[in-house]
Amino acid sequence: MSLTSSLGPIGVFDSGYGGLTILSEIRRQLPQYDYIYLGDNARSPYGTRSFDVINDFTLQAVKYLFAEGCPLVILACNTASAKALREIQQHYLPISDDPTRRVLGVIRPTVEAISEYTKTKHVGVVATPGTVSSHSYATEIGKLFPEVVVKEQACPMWVPLVEYGESDKPGADYFVRRYTEELIEADPEIDTLILGCTHYPLLRPKIREALPESVQLISQGELVATSLADYLQRHPEMECRLSQGGGISYRTTECPDKFEELASIFTGTEVDAVRVKLGS
Ligand code: DGL
């Protein structure tokens, strides 16, 4: 991508491949901008790691994307958004060398949409153990829609199934049914399910099949992309800092061959990736 010195791409970060489901939708709605996608594949999954470790890894990724010239970074990862976003926004950005850069997450834009879906006011959230233990969804939903009952369900096996390319294989059925059944048994009034992990859209056909028809699924890609478009309209001071060449550069902390193979399943196109190292 060709960039002038003062303009930069939008950084999109995930622990692994899941953020590609968000990136695709962002690029569909906002094709004019340049993007850098960073997957910390060598250290994923994040969802079973401790708060401090997720914080450290996410901050390293954000610093990397800032150093690559991104004025705006999207944490396209619920686990990183749940565990590290607030810390970065409140404690890192204000003392960083350019406090006008911005980092946005995926939880708030998802939560804002639920009132358009639920009639029973009972909402389920499936997510990684990290996101569930933070109770970020329940907290954010409670702030915007205090009348809504929220049941969060950790699905520790779902990310590994996706990361190992098993999401559409018969072996995935067992774990999809196990967690969805547990959730619906715990609250049979749930009529809306948030897929609160950017990896889960790859399991969507199996999740759909495992749930009663009355339950609607909310995937995040479109919601996050629409919210970003709205953010850029409301923040012309940020929009004018973004380069507009329509380019995409993929970076991974793992071996690029492996990344390219699996990433092309997510994007449906060929992917060229570069290996990078994240430091402190
Ligand atoms: N895709 C990430 C999310 O949305 C989690 C994957 C992981 O556990 O690393 O939460």
Boltz pocket constraint, residues with backbone or C-beta under 6 A from the ligand:
constraints:
  - pocket:
      binder: B
      contacts: [[A, 14], [A, 15], [A, 16], [A, 18], [A, 19], [A, 44], [A, 45], [A, 46], [A, 47], [A, 48], [A, 76], [A, 77], [A, 78], [A, 79], [A, 80], [A, 128], [A, 131], [A, 159], [A, 196], [A, 197], [A, 198], [A, 199]]
      max_distance: 6.0
